[in-house]
Amino acid sequence: MIRSFGLVLWVWPLLLLVIAVAWRNEVLRRRELSGQAELKSLIEQVRHETARVHELASENSFVAWEVERAGADRIRVVNVGHDGARSVTVTASGAAGTAERTVSSVPAPRGDGAQSSAVEITLPGSGGDEVRVEVNWRSPLGRWSTERRVLR
């Protein structure tokens, strides 16, 4: 009886040690699986961003602006490129103040007169004064661009 009790006292800590090691290994395995899933997600995100950068780098979009006076107080910004522009914001500033206009898109000129390829903005009192015009737009692939002109 005392022998079996001594054996139990000896085996019990070893049994606890085996259980603790097995539990620790299970926790480490779960962490590793979680880390692998996160790594796969990050790799997929990097692949997506790389493809997006490649699209932007190889973009052949061409948007060009012609800025002209359309009257004493009006300024006309015309898209003369071969691609449309999205989220176009025209800001005109001069001695008379500042005016801003945003349109959702300005298509490329087609010649059929379907939709205007221009943005007109009114800057009261700018008659013959110098006017600074800034055009911000987004290309079809999402690249933001800015162009600045001065009208005299």
Secondary structure as GFF3:
##gff-version 3
##sequence-region A 1 152
A	DSSP	alpha_helix	2	57	.	.	.	ID=ss1
A	DSSP	beta_strand	65	69	.	.	.	ID=ss2
A	DSSP	beta_strand	74	79	.	.	.	ID=ss3
A	DSSP	beta_strand	85	94	.	.	.	ID=ss4
A	DSSP	beta_strand	97	106	.	.	.	ID=ss5
A	DSSP	beta_strand	118	122	.	.	.	ID=ss6
A	DSSP	beta_strand	131	138	.	.	.	ID=ss7
A	DSSP	beta_strand	144	151	.	.	.	ID=ss8
###
